[in-house]
Amino acid sequence: MTDTASGTDWQAWQQSWDRQQEWYLPDREERFRVMIDMVEAVVGPEPRVLDLACGTGSITDRLLKRFPKATSTGVDLDPALLTIARGSFAGDERVTFVAADLKDPHWVERLPYDTYDAVLTATALHWLHTEPLATLYGQLGGLVRDGGVFMNADRMIDTTTPRINAAERAHRHAAMDRAKEAGVLDWADWWALAAQDPVLAGPTAERYEIYGEHADGDMPSAQWHADTLRAAGFGEARAVWASPSDALVLAVK
Ligand SMILES: C[S@@+](CC[C@H](N)C(=O)[O-])C[C@H]1O[C@@H](n2cnc3c(N)ncnc32)[C@H](O)[C@@H]1O
């Protein structure tokens, strides 16, 4: 969709965000597909969803394409990514965006609903250290309704397998280097482009004040996520998908 007032082509920004993220995560769309399949499996095709650390709203986009009767609240702290999200979904009454810091103890109070059928997140919670992440999981234990679902797709590192991890990392980075030589934009390139856009320049400067280049966090194992989610009040939790570097952990309340 192009914003006629600003002339911004939001879909073009969405597509360039997707290409940039896929440079890091070649299996990104497969991860989204399995996530949306498991939403349907656990809570059905008309869920009320919280897209946690939504960025440009990538999960919300895949969700609504599959389930037109779903609704979504996207929450994020990045003013530039939220600008793209709001521009892309402008006029869609199924979608609301909220600016909040997931490390703020009161962020939940900003949401338009007290409970959700599904809380979904991707490539985001490794921006938090394990202690604030465990606190966040405690909050999600109160936000997901009984029988509802939480899913986190992210890089999850099993430290008991260092040789496998090193081989996987070297193989993945070799493929990334080849793609970079072919002209793919990485994180820094993408943000440099956003900083030159007349609409995104202001919010991009703000996001650098908030985060710097990137927040610092941890990448605990899928087992850590499952155990911490059980401790937070979820009845069952385990990985439902994995690649050599990533996992999708699902927890049912
Ligand atoms: C790599 S992006 C992923 C966005 C989206 N989920 C996707 O898959 O395209 C990570 C997101 O996490 C958000 N994030 C990181 N820490 C956050 C925090 N403390 N509060 C809110 N959002 C946060 C960032 O602003 C960013 O939008």
The ligand as an SDF file (V2000), in Angstrom:
LIG
                    3D

 27 29  0  0  0  0  0  0  0  0999 V2000
   14.6400   -8.5610   14.4330 C   0  0  0  0  0  0  0  0  0  0  0  0
   13.1800   -7.7190   14.8840 S   0  0  0  0  0  0  0  0  0  0  0  0
   11.9120   -8.9380   14.5550 C   0  0  0  0  0  0  0  0  0  0  0  0
   10.5670   -8.3050   14.2620 C   0  0  0  0  0  0  0  0  0  0  0  0
    9.4780   -9.2650   13.7840 C   0  0  0  0  0  0  0  0  0  0  0  0
    9.0270  -10.1160   14.8610 N   0  0  0  0  0  0  0  0  0  0  0  0
    9.9420  -10.0890   12.5980 C   0  0  0  0  0  0  0  0  0  0  0  0
   10.0440  -11.3150   12.7220 O   0  0  0  0  0  0  0  0  0  0  0  0
   10.1880   -9.4970   11.5460 O   0  0  0  0  0  0  0  0  0  0  0  0
   13.2490   -7.6530   16.6820 C   0  0  0  0  0  0  0  0  0  0  0  0
   12.1830   -6.7520   17.2630 C   0  0  0  0  0  0  0  0  0  0  0  0
   12.1580   -6.8650   18.6870 O   0  0  0  0  0  0  0  0  0  0  0  0
   11.8470   -5.5800   19.1920 C   0  0  0  0  0  0  0  0  0  0  0  0
   12.2540   -5.4730   20.5890 N   0  0  0  0  0  0  0  0  0  0  0  0
   13.4600   -5.7980   21.1180 C   0  0  0  0  0  0  0  0  0  0  0  0
   13.5010   -5.5180   22.4260 N   0  0  0  0  0  0  0  0  0  0  0  0
   12.2920   -4.9880   22.7480 C   0  0  0  0  0  0  0  0  0  0  0  0
   11.7300   -4.4910   23.9440 C   0  0  0  0  0  0  0  0  0  0  0  0
   12.4270   -4.4640   25.0860 N   0  0  0  0  0  0  0  0  0  0  0  0
   10.4710   -4.0230   23.9110 N   0  0  0  0  0  0  0  0  0  0  0  0
    9.7510   -4.0390   22.7560 C   0  0  0  0  0  0  0  0  0  0  0  0
   10.2310   -4.5040   21.5840 N   0  0  0  0  0  0  0  0  0  0  0  0
   11.4830   -4.9680   21.5730 C   0  0  0  0  0  0  0  0  0  0  0  0
   12.6580   -4.6530   18.2970 C   0  0  0  0  0  0  0  0  0  0  0  0
   12.2300   -3.3140   18.3800 O   0  0  0  0  0  0  0  0  0  0  0  0
   12.4090   -5.2880   16.9300 C   0  0  0  0  0  0  0  0  0  0  0  0
   11.2760   -4.7850   16.3120 O   0  0  0  0  0  0  0  0  0  0  0  0
  1  2  1  0
  2  3  1  0
  2 10  1  0
  3  4  1  0
  4  5  1  0
  5  6  1  0
  5  7  1  0
  7  8  2  0
  7  9  1  0
 10 11  1  0
 11 12  1  0
 11 26  1  0
 12 13  1  0
 13 14  1  0
 13 24  1  0
 14 15  1  0
 14 23  1  0
 15 16  2  0
 16 17  1  0
 17 18  1  0
 17 23  2  0
 18 19  1  0
 18 20  2  0
 20 21  1  0
 21 22  2  0
 22 23  1  0
 24 25  1  0
 24 26  1  0
 26 27  1  0
M  CHG  2   2   1   9  -1
M  END
$$$$
